[in-house]
């Protein structure tokens, strides 16, 4: 096999989504030379060029509920001011209720002496802001319309040879897989993952409601699964992003309805908490699967974000876990680079795995517990469930502790995701 020559790249990132772009920005800011591979034909500049037109046409159906920890990381990168100026909705409260019982919990930013609990941001707004930062970094090269088709065994330094779809071979001292749930990087590196279907599809769309969302998130646990109304930035405060987790058969039925029938079904399912649903944009359904890689690292390869783990969207934690991966991995690699260590060595990469894998597994188990608890259950279980929700609602210390965890305000955050450093 061809002997590796000295590479002009320190890190190759496979995937230019939110996780890959954020990592590229942070690593380049620390003096590393970064190559980003992306199968999509559209370049970062092309997305930025069409963003104003897309925003004028309407909202992205895919949104994220970004925590304060994610906001701190994005501020550190330099993306947050652009996101806030483009379109981001700060929400001050969250109302959660049991559609099959009497239980409810209300979370309030005011009770925590915070201005908001988090922000609802369209994914394309976040990605465009990250691309703007990426294009300002001299140490980043992005190659579009190219995929990785083969991956060699590691050499003595942990580096790998990559074969690309255009026939080129290149050497990567470290390969980062940020290429989504189906991750070709994970598969080519031979990293097994445990995966199973939730038996749910997430139906997403944007709607207009009869009354204001009051800058709150609204979530009802229905007999089929959780239904969330997430507030979107608008002058009239009546636009919301919908994430309706339901059975595949029900999702197909909802997709087949005309707009009027769908709006009526959505109004009923939400107990008309926001009045009638007046309009709905085109709908799409996403199959929900849980995955977790058995390891995040092998010599010369590391996984981050959905390439390493995916969870149910009922608490909106998926992308936030990915951004915490970004913060932890960037800190580990920055320190190793400064110390002259081999970035692809297991001794370096395992530091990141120790920081993130147990936390991600714990969150995955918590979401699975909630999903099962709020699934279809016998009447005595539903009664206990509602009683438990009402008890939590009246125990302010416990309720506020849960809210702080969901907001990403816990003591063991990576430094780059801590608010005290967000202005650095």
PAZAKE-367233 format. One record per residue (C-alpha): x, y, z; residue number from 0. Coordinates in pm, whole numbers, plus 50000, padded with zeros to 5 digits. Layout:
<recs>
c1,c2,c3,i
X,Y,Z,NUM
...
</recs>
This chain:
<recs>
c1,c2,c3,i
50000,50000,50000,0
50112,50353,49934,1
50312,50494,50224,2
50155,50800,50382,3
50324,51127,50305,4
50306,51422,50537,5
49950,51547,50518,6
49855,51911,50471,7
49545,51842,50681,8
49525,51781,51056,9
49162,51667,51067,10
48910,51543,50809,11
48544,51588,50906,12
48293,51377,50716,13
47969,51576,50718,14
47898,51949,50695,15
47582,51957,50903,16
47547,52152,51225,17
47782,51926,51424,18
48047,51903,51152,19
48042,52275,51076,20
48066,52368,51445,21
48362,52136,51495,22
48538,52273,51188,23
48506,52630,51315,24
48640,52548,51661,25
48933,52334,51544,26
49039,52585,51278,27
49028,52865,51536,28
49289,52668,51733,29
49525,52654,51435,30
49432,52315,51293,31
49397,52257,50920,32
49054,52110,50855,33
48906,51941,50548,34
48527,51896,50545,35
48364,51640,50312,36
47995,51681,50224,37
47787,51471,49979,38
47540,51752,49905,39
47612,51955,49592,40
47513,52288,49744,41
47814,52472,49883,42
47805,52675,50207,43
47808,52997,50005,44
47513,52881,49796,45
47307,52818,50109,46
47392,53164,50237,47
47297,53317,49901,48
46949,53158,49896,49
46872,53196,50269,50
46696,53537,50240,51
46464,53402,49971,52
46392,53085,50171,53
46317,53286,50483,54
46081,53512,50290,55
45894,53208,50158,56
45828,53064,50504,57
45970,52862,50789,58
46192,52555,50781,59
45985,52255,50894,60
46289,52124,51085,61
46361,52322,51401,62
46563,52269,51719,63
46493,52369,52079,64
46839,52500,52166,65
46944,52501,52531,66
47144,52773,52702,67
47447,52544,52681,68
47409,52520,52303,69
47365,52896,52287,70
47690,52941,52481,71
47878,52714,52240,72
47732,52889,51934,73
47822,53227,52086,74
48179,53109,52140,75
48197,53006,51774,76
48055,53342,51667,77
47734,53207,51511,78
47477,53309,51771,79
47454,53684,51696,80
47373,53602,51332,81
47111,53346,51437,82
46944,53589,51678,83
46936,53859,51412,84
46794,53621,51148,85
46511,53440,51328,86
46511,53282,51675,87
46224,53256,51923,88
46305,53277,52293,89
46050,53085,52498,90
45978,53175,52859,91
45768,52878,52962,92
45661,52525,52884,93
45322,52367,52951,94
45312,51986,52958,95
44992,51789,53018,96
44864,51435,53010,97
44602,51405,52741,98
44466,51086,52899,99
44455,51216,53256,100
44457,51526,53472,101
44831,51569,53523,102
45021,51877,53413,103
45352,52054,53476,104
45432,52417,53401,105
45795,52527,53371,106
45867,52899,53397,107
46183,53097,53328,108
46065,53358,53578,109
46069,53099,53857,110
46435,53035,53775,111
46514,53408,53751,112
46614,53355,53388,113
46497,53559,53088,114
46406,53244,52893,115
46430,52863,52898,116
46580,52834,52550,117
46525,52921,52185,118
46340,52758,51897,119
46554,52803,51586,120
46507,52671,51234,121
46783,52427,51143,122
46872,52613,50825,123
46921,52935,51026,124
47166,52760,51258,125
47348,52594,50970,126
47374,52917,50770,127
47520,53104,51067,128
47777,52828,51118,129
47862,52837,50747,130
47916,53211,50769,131
48170,53151,51047,132
48323,52859,50856,133
48384,53069,50545,134
48566,53329,50752,135
48824,53073,50871,136
49134,53044,50654,137
49218,52695,50781,138
48904,52519,50648,139
48851,52361,50307,140
48507,52225,50213,141
48460,51972,49935,142
48102,51922,49821,143
47945,51646,49610,144
48193,51391,49739,145
48152,51084,49958,146
48387,50850,50137,147
48374,50501,49983,148
48656,50315,50160,149
48868,50348,50470,150
49203,50183,50536,151
49325,50025,50858,152
49509,50267,51087,153
49883,50317,51057,154
50120,50335,51354,155
50017,50697,51420,156
49645,50616,51400,157
49601,50789,51063,158
49384,50648,50785,159
49372,50655,50405,160
49033,50758,50268,161
48904,50669,49923,162
48655,50921,49785,163
48375,50884,49532,164
48570,51090,49279,165
48853,50836,49291,166
49091,51043,49502,167
49275,50896,49799,168
49378,51119,50086,169
49544,51073,50422,170
49371,51178,50743,171
49566,51196,51069,172
49219,51200,51229,173
48877,51133,51074,174
48570,51271,51251,175
48236,51114,51161,176
47968,51386,51180,177
47767,51234,50898,178
47432,51163,51060,179
47238,50867,51190,180
47324,50631,50902,181
47693,50739,50930,182
47905,50588,50651,183
48205,50672,50871,184
48074,50449,51150,185
48002,50168,50907,186
48335,50187,50721,187
48525,50201,51051,188
48349,49880,51158,189
48195,50034,51472,190
47879,49841,51566,191
47569,50017,51697,192
47256,49906,51877,193
46945,50032,51700,194
46572,49978,51715,195
46257,50137,51580,196
46046,50338,51823,197
45741,50239,51622,198
45674,50610,51577,199
45699,50866,51302,200
45752,51235,51376,201
45517,51448,51166,202
45652,51801,51130,203
45505,52116,50981,204
45444,52484,51053,205
45101,52611,51155,206
44913,52929,51235,207
44699,52923,51551,208
44392,53120,51647,209
44548,53259,51966,210
44901,53353,52069,211
45147,53087,52179,212
45249,53332,52454,213
45613,53248,52383,214
45571,52910,52545,215
45618,52552,52430,216
45306,52338,52458,217
45328,51959,52480,218
45042,51713,52520,219
45094,51342,52570,220
44829,51181,52348,221
44724,50819,52322,222
44957,50781,52021,223
45255,50986,52140,224
45366,51338,52234,225
45244,51640,52036,226
45446,51960,52068,227
45371,52317,51957,228
45701,52510,51948,229
45679,52891,51918,230
45832,53051,51611,231
45950,53409,51581,232
45676,53627,51432,233
45526,53968,51505,234
45184,53815,51576,235
45310,53527,51799,236
45074,53284,51628,237
45316,53070,51426,238
45433,52738,51568,239
45638,52442,51458,240
45463,52108,51511,241
45632,51784,51610,242
45370,51512,51640,243
45511,51172,51734,244
45259,50907,51641,245
45216,50560,51497,246
45316,50501,51134,247
44955,50428,51037,248
44828,50747,51201,249
45110,50948,51041,250
45013,50817,50698,251
44649,50909,50763,252
44749,51261,50871,253
44964,51306,50560,254
44674,51195,50338,255
44432,51455,50480,256
44362,51783,50308,257
44473,52093,50497,258
44133,52166,50653,259
44092,51811,50786,260
44447,51810,50919,261
44400,52143,51098,262
44079,52012,51259,263
44254,51691,51371,264
44545,51893,51512,265
44309,52128,51696,266
44136,51833,51863,267
44464,51661,51952,268
44592,51979,52120,269
44273,52029,52325,270
44250,52366,52141,271
44491,52514,52395,272
44592,52768,52130,273
44245,52792,51982,274
44181,52643,51639,275
44468,52564,51405,276
44399,52790,51107,277
44663,52699,50848,278
44928,52435,50796,279
45226,52427,50560,280
45328,52106,50377,281
45382,51814,50614,282
45655,51553,50628,283
45699,51241,50840,284
46030,51112,50975,285
46080,50755,51095,286
46213,50756,51452,287
46488,50513,51552,288
46714,50500,51852,289
47080,50422,51788,290
47388,50415,52003,291
47736,50325,51884,292
47909,50061,52098,293
48214,50285,52094,294
48266,50644,51984,295
48632,50590,51898,296
48870,50355,51721,297
49228,50443,51621,298
49215,50743,51389,299
48833,50773,51390,300
48589,50945,51626,301
48211,50986,51607,302
48004,51288,51715,303
47636,51384,51713,304
47386,51159,51538,305
47668,50943,51401,306
47724,50829,51761,307
47370,50845,51905,308
47009,50932,51824,309
46719,50960,52069,310
46345,51026,52070,311
46264,51396,52008,312
46008,51424,52292,313
46238,51648,52501,314
46418,51814,52209,315
46761,51707,52333,316
46908,51547,52017,317
47096,51840,51866,318
47189,51969,52211,319
47364,51640,52289,320
47543,51679,51956,321
47662,52027,52046,322
47788,51899,52382,323
47983,51635,52187,324
48127,51920,51980,325
48234,52115,52288,326
48396,51815,52458,327
48572,51684,52145,328
48700,52028,52047,329
48846,52083,52394,330
49020,51744,52392,331
49166,51797,52043,332
49269,52155,52112,333
49464,52047,52418,334
49622,51751,52236,335
49719,51972,51941,336
49878,52227,52173,337
50075,51949,52344,338
50192,51797,52016,339
50007,51468,52070,340
49888,51244,51787,341
49526,51342,51731,342
49430,50995,51606,343
49572,50804,51902,344
49334,50616,52127,345
49489,50776,52434,346
49363,51113,52307,347
49027,51001,52166,348
48926,50803,52474,349
48934,51125,52679,350
48642,51248,52470,351
48456,50918,52501,352
48490,50926,52880,353
48343,51277,52884,354
48041,51208,52666,355
47932,50844,52628,356
47793,50787,52978,357
47600,51117,52969,358
47451,51035,52630,359
47353,50684,52744,360
47190,50830,53055,361
46985,51076,52848,362
46890,50799,52605,363
46765,50581,52891,364
46572,50873,53043,365
46394,50948,52714,366
46307,50580,52672,367
46162,50572,53024,368
45943,50876,52954,369
45834,50736,52619,370
45723,50411,52780,371
45562,50584,53079,372
45349,50810,52857,373
45256,50537,52612,374
44925,50354,52630,375
44890,50226,52985,376
44612,50077,53204,377
44390,50320,53397,378
44569,50271,53735,379
44903,50357,53575,380
44754,50665,53408,381
44619,50778,53745,382
44959,50740,53910,383
45121,50917,53616,384
44890,51217,53645,385
44935,51229,54022,386
45312,51226,53976,387
45300,51513,53727,388
45085,51722,53961,389
45317,51646,54252,390
45622,51759,54052,391
45436,52076,53953,392
45389,52166,54320,393
45742,52073,54432,394
45922,52381,54304,395
46277,52272,54400,396
46242,51942,54210,397
46064,52102,53914,398
46323,52380,53885,399
46608,52127,53911,400
46460,51933,53618,401
46422,52257,53422,402
46784,52355,53486,403
46905,52016,53360,404
46691,52048,53046,405
46832,52399,52989,406
47187,52263,52997,407
47273,52439,53323,408
47460,52169,53512,409
47802,52177,53673,410
47990,51927,53455,411
47946,52100,53119,412
48243,52127,52882,413
48408,52467,52920,414
48302,52578,52571,415
47935,52519,52660,416
47942,52713,52985,417
47771,53049,52986,418
48055,53220,53174,419
48273,53161,52868,420
48012,53225,52602,421
48139,53571,52530,422
48499,53458,52487,423
</recs>
